[in-house]
């Protein structure tokens, strides 16, 4: 499963590789018009346990397709709630304002 591979990559200290993998995989799905697959993957991302940089990467990689990915809105809201708790209002606004 893609999410498990990402977690393993991050656990091995390869955060940058995981981020690149997200952009490539999500980009490929979107270009191929596989919105259901992309949406399904986003549904499996847990904003409370996923690395913050990976959350931002998922949101950035899918920003242009938000209207066709209902799970993206839920991921955004979950990410926003977590960031508000952990980072505060100002930093959350700075990180997420352009990713709505």
C-alpha positions as CSV (number, residue, x, y, z in Angstrom):
1,X,0.0,0.0,0.0
2,X,1.2,3.5,-0.9
3,X,0.7,5.0,2.5
4,X,2.6,2.2,4.2
5,X,5.5,2.7,1.8
6,X,5.6,6.4,2.6
7,X,5.6,5.8,6.3
8,X,8.5,3.3,5.9
9,X,10.4,5.8,3.8
10,X,10.0,8.5,6.4
11,X,10.9,6.1,9.2
12,X,14.1,5.3,7.3
13,X,15.0,9.0,7.4
14,X,14.1,9.7,3.7
15,X,11.4,12.4,4.1
16,X,12.5,14.1,0.9
17,X,12.1,10.9,-1.1
18,X,8.6,10.4,0.4
19,X,7.6,13.9,-0.7
20,X,8.9,13.3,-4.2
21,X,7.0,10.1,-4.3
22,X,3.7,11.8,-3.3
23,X,4.1,14.4,-6.0
24,X,4.9,11.8,-8.7
25,X,2.2,9.3,-7.7
26,X,-0.6,11.9,-7.2
27,X,0.4,13.8,-10.3
28,X,0.3,10.6,-12.4
29,X,-3.1,9.7,-11.0
30,X,-4.5,13.1,-11.8
31,X,-3.0,13.3,-15.3
32,X,-4.4,9.9,-16.1
33,X,-7.8,11.1,-14.9
34,X,-7.9,8.4,-12.1
35,X,-9.7,10.7,-9.7
36,X,-11.4,7.9,-7.8
37,X,-8.0,6.3,-7.1
38,X,-6.6,9.6,-6.0
39,X,-9.6,10.3,-3.8
40,X,-9.4,6.8,-2.3
41,X,-5.8,7.4,-1.4
42,X,-6.6,10.7,0.3
43,X,-9.3,9.0,2.3
44,X,-6.6,6.8,3.9
45,X,-4.3,9.6,5.0
46,X,-4.7,10.2,8.7
47,X,-4.1,13.8,9.4
48,X,-3.5,13.0,13.1
49,X,-0.6,10.6,12.6
50,X,0.9,11.5,9.2
51,X,4.0,13.6,9.1
52,X,3.2,17.3,8.7
53,X,5.4,17.7,5.6
54,X,3.6,14.8,4.0
55,X,0.2,16.3,4.8
56,X,1.3,19.5,3.1
57,X,2.6,17.6,0.1
58,X,-0.7,15.7,-0.3
59,X,-2.5,19.0,-0.2
60,X,-0.2,20.8,-2.6
61,X,0.0,17.9,-5.0
62,X,-3.8,17.8,-5.3
63,X,-4.6,21.6,-5.0
64,X,-5.7,22.0,-8.6
65,X,-8.1,19.0,-8.4
66,X,-9.8,19.9,-5.2
67,X,-13.3,20.2,-6.8
68,X,-13.2,16.6,-8.0
69,X,-11.6,15.1,-4.8
70,X,-14.1,15.2,-2.0
71,X,-11.6,13.5,0.4
72,X,-9.2,16.4,-0.1
73,X,-11.6,18.8,1.7
74,X,-11.7,16.3,4.6
75,X,-8.0,16.0,4.6
76,X,-7.6,19.8,4.6
77,X,-10.0,20.2,7.5
78,X,-8.2,17.4,9.5
79,X,-4.8,18.9,8.8
80,X,-6.0,22.4,9.7
81,X,-7.4,21.2,13.0
82,X,-4.2,19.4,13.9
83,X,-2.0,22.3,12.9
84,X,-4.2,24.7,14.9
85,X,-3.7,22.5,18.0
86,X,0.0,22.0,17.5
87,X,1.2,25.1,15.7
88,X,-1.3,27.8,16.5
89,X,-3.4,30.1,14.4
90,X,-0.8,32.3,12.8
91,X,1.5,29.4,11.6
92,X,-1.5,27.4,10.4
93,X,-2.8,30.3,8.4
94,X,0.6,30.8,6.9
95,X,1.0,27.2,5.9
96,X,-2.6,26.4,4.7
97,X,-4.2,29.6,3.4
98,X,-3.1,28.9,-0.2
99,X,-4.1,25.3,-0.1
100,X,-7.9,25.6,0.6
